[in-house]
Amino acid sequence: IKFTILYFFIRCIFMDTIVLKFGGSSLANDKNLKNVAEKIIDYYNSNNRVVVVLSAQGKTTDNLIGEVNNLTQSPNKRELDALLSVGEQISITKMSILLNSMGYPTISLLGWQVGIFTDEEYSEAKIEKIAKSRLEKELNEGKIVIIAGFQGIDDKNNITTLGRGGSDTTAIAIAATLGAKKCYIYSDVEGVYTADPKKIANAKQLDKISYEEMREISGEGAKVLHNRCVTIAEKFNVPIETKSTFSNKKGTIICNSPNTICGDADMNNNKNAENLEAKKIKSIVRNKNLSRVSIIGYGCTYDNKILSKVFKFIIEKNLKIFNINIDECKITINFKEEITDSILQEFHDVLF
């Protein structure tokens, strides 16, 4: 018994805490669950204290919403949040059962069991605070802690949900609370790209990007990260790495500090420095309304050649502009007509 206590005491002192988040496609079936379990085990066996945040499996949330819509088009929001939270409960308990069967100590925790306290805005709740004591207790006992993403509890003990993509926000908020070394966001894409790789065949993966640039990309509708989670990560300086569950390739690192694994000069406080990585444009994003295109990256204002390329392309293609806005790291163009996939492809090729 004394040896066991000493072992876990040493773990707590010398081990890094990391947070892993896996999205719905990563958990869609038993094969994927086992693949995720192996990744979790690799991190645990590398002398880390591991917290795992899971989304609902596959299309579970969409299916539940569909079932509700068959009943009513105006469901009670409290009851809807209570229903939608069950998808994550299924994911975490199945993963905990699987890891336990493989010989690893785990515990699954719902949002209220962790102590993820939110406001009362059902379906779009904001996290107000996270209790640390339960998490630390379980980690100090050497367990892999598996948490239901997307959910919390308000001050009246009602279950709340954080909105679509809210598991990202859960993961980053947990990482900030625990002072985690890093938060890994796993999905079915390998990182952040210069454009949507499902639309642009030759889109290039980015090695790294700043919080501000990532927030702009997410805000324009790219589904790599929930934009609220990026804001939390920046506030608490939590380095993020987005990776694919289905490959071992390096992902995209999102951070600002020169003291983290980013390795660049601080892109937030050193934007005028001779930093080539900071001055590059990073991505072109077509908003879901199909007539707005945003070019994102600090290079938008630091490199006059980019503006020249943009206007030359628009003139050559005889595209009609409704308005254009240029700020520190984004050029936003609203067109009078729909921007097709082929036009977006040509625009991407001109810029990258």
ChimeraX attribute file (.defattr): number of C-alpha atoms within 10 A of each C-alpha:
attribute: neighborCount
match mode: 1-to-1
recipient: residues
	/A:1	6
	/A:2	6
	/A:3	8
	/A:4	11
	/A:5	12
	/A:6	11
	/A:7	13
	/A:8	15
	/A:9	14
	/A:10	12
	/A:11	18
	/A:12	18
	/A:13	9
	/A:14	11
	/A:15	14
	/A:16	16
	/A:17	20
	/A:18	21
	/A:19	27
	/A:20	24
	/A:21	26
	/A:22	27
	/A:23	22
	/A:24	22
	/A:25	18
	/A:26	25
	/A:27	24
	/A:28	16
	/A:29	12
	/A:30	12
	/A:31	11
	/A:32	16
	/A:33	20
	/A:34	16
	/A:35	14
	/A:36	19
	/A:37	17
	/A:38	14
	/A:39	14
	/A:40	17
	/A:41	16
	/A:42	12
	/A:43	15
	/A:44	19
	/A:45	11
	/A:46	10
	/A:47	13
	/A:48	21
	/A:49	24
	/A:50	24
	/A:51	27
	/A:52	23
	/A:53	28
	/A:54	29
	/A:55	31
	/A:56	28
	/A:57	23
	/A:58	17
	/A:59	12
	/A:60	18
	/A:61	20
	/A:62	12
	/A:63	12
	/A:64	16
	/A:65	14
	/A:66	12
	/A:67	11
	/A:68	15
	/A:69	12
	/A:70	9
	/A:71	9
	/A:72	10
	/A:73	8
	/A:74	9
	/A:75	13
	/A:76	10
	/A:77	13
	/A:78	16
	/A:79	13
	/A:80	19
	/A:81	22
	/A:82	16
	/A:83	16
	/A:84	23
	/A:85	23
	/A:86	17
	/A:87	22
	/A:88	26
	/A:89	22
	/A:90	16
	/A:91	25
	/A:92	26
	/A:93	19
	/A:94	15
	/A:95	23
	/A:96	22
	/A:97	15
	/A:98	17
	/A:99	21
	/A:100	14
	/A:101	10
	/A:102	12
	/A:103	8
	/A:104	16
	/A:105	16
	/A:106	23
	/A:107	19
	/A:108	22
	/A:109	21
	/A:110	22
	/A:111	24
	/A:112	19
	/A:113	15
	/A:114	21
	/A:115	19
	/A:116	22
	/A:117	23
	/A:118	25
	/A:119	18
	/A:120	20
	/A:121	15
	/A:122	22
	/A:123	21
	/A:124	18
	/A:125	22
	/A:126	22
	/A:127	21
	/A:128	12
	/A:129	14
	/A:130	21
	/A:131	16
	/A:132	14
	/A:133	11
	/A:134	13
	/A:135	22
	/A:136	15
	/A:137	11
	/A:138	16
	/A:139	21
	/A:140	18
	/A:141	17
	/A:142	22
	/A:143	20
	/A:144	25
	/A:145	23
	/A:146	25
	/A:147	31
	/A:148	31
	/A:149	32
	/A:150	30
	/A:151	34
	/A:152	30
	/A:153	23
	/A:154	22
	/A:155	10
	/A:156	8
	/A:157	11
	/A:158	16
	/A:159	26
	/A:160	33
	/A:161	30
	/A:162	25
	/A:163	18
	/A:164	12
	/A:165	19
	/A:166	23
	/A:167	30
	/A:168	31
	/A:169	28
	/A:170	28
	/A:171	28
	/A:172	31
	/A:173	24
	/A:174	26
	/A:175	27
	/A:176	23
	/A:177	15
	/A:178	18
	/A:179	15
	/A:180	20
	/A:181	19
	/A:182	22
	/A:183	28
	/A:184	24
	/A:185	26
	/A:186	26
	/A:187	21
	/A:188	16
	/A:189	18
	/A:190	22
	/A:191	24
	/A:192	30
	/A:193	22
	/A:194	22
	/A:195	25
	/A:196	19
	/A:197	14
	/A:198	9
	/A:199	12
	/A:200	18
	/A:201	10
	/A:202	16
	/A:203	20
	/A:204	17
	/A:205	19
	/A:206	17
	/A:207	16
	/A:208	25
	/A:209	23
	/A:210	25
	/A:211	26
	/A:212	21
	/A:213	22
	/A:214	26
	/A:215	20
	/A:216	21
	/A:217	29
	/A:218	19
	/A:219	16
	/A:220	20
	/A:221	16
	/A:222	21
	/A:223	13
	/A:224	23
	/A:225	24
	/A:226	21
	/A:227	23
	/A:228	19
	/A:229	22
	/A:230	28
	/A:231	17
	/A:232	17
	/A:233	23
	/A:234	22
	/A:235	11
	/A:236	15
	/A:237	22
	/A:238	25
	/A:239	26
	/A:240	28
	/A:241	24
	/A:242	23
	/A:243	24
	/A:244	19
	/A:245	22
	/A:246	15
	/A:247	11
	/A:248	10
	/A:249	11
	/A:250	14
	/A:251	23
	/A:252	22
	/A:253	24
	/A:254	28
	/A:255	29
	/A:256	27
	/A:257	20
	/A:258	12
	/A:259	11
	/A:260	15
	/A:261	17
	/A:262	22
	/A:263	12
	/A:264	20
	/A:265	18
	/A:266	19
	/A:267	23
	/A:268	15
	/A:269	10
	/A:270	13
	/A:271	16
	/A:272	12
	/A:273	12
	/A:274	10
	/A:275	14
	/A:276	9
	/A:277	18
	/A:278	25
	/A:279	20
	/A:280	19
	/A:281	24
	/A:282	30
	/A:283	26
	/A:284	27
	/A:285	25
	/A:286	23
	/A:287	18
	/A:288	11
	/A:289	11
	/A:290	15
	/A:291	17
	/A:292	22
	/A:293	22
	/A:294	21
	/A:295	27
	/A:296	27
	/A:297	27
	/A:298	25
	/A:299	23
	/A:300	22
	/A:301	18
	/A:302	18
	/A:303	13
	/A:304	10
	/A:305	12
	/A:306	19
	/A:307	17
	/A:308	10
	/A:309	13
	/A:310	16
	/A:311	12
	/A:312	13
	/A:313	16
	/A:314	14
	/A:315	10
	/A:316	8
	/A:317	12
	/A:318	9
	/A:319	16
	/A:320	12
	/A:321	14
	/A:322	12
	/A:323	11
	/A:324	13
	/A:325	10
	/A:326	14
	/A:327	11
	/A:328	14
	/A:329	20
	/A:330	23
	/A:331	21
	/A:332	20
	/A:333	19
	/A:334	20
	/A:335	18
	/A:336	13
	/A:337	13
	/A:338	13
	/A:339	18
	/A:340	11
	/A:341	13
	/A:342	11
	/A:343	13
	/A:344	18
	/A:345	17
	/A:346	14
	/A:347	18
	/A:348	19
	/A:349	12
	/A:350	13
	/A:351	18
	/A:352	16
